[in-house]
Amino acid sequence: MIRRHGRRPTIALWMLVAIADAALLVAAVGTVAVLLAVAATTLLCAVVAGVRMLQHRAPLLREPAVRRAHSATRDGNGGLRVAGARMAGGNG
């Protein structure tokens, strides 16, 4: 059969070819061998993902005293306190 230039097979055709290839591979090698290969590939991907997650750790928190000093300059609503201003409900 002669194909015209510029015409490409659709993705569905390639998916059918891939499924047929997988079926032939299972028939030739055996189900257990294919399952072992899939399990090994899955394990390898999990290890790589775990290593990447461990390498991208969150930054360490600041010292508690520094956090307390920083939060002491803020009012209860997230805004900065004004020097000499009284807070609502405060003691003075």
Summary of the structure (lengths in Angstrom):
residues: 92
radius of gyration: 31.7
end to end distance: 94.4
largest distance: 94.4
contacts: 130
relative contact order: 0.04
helix: 58%
strand: 2%
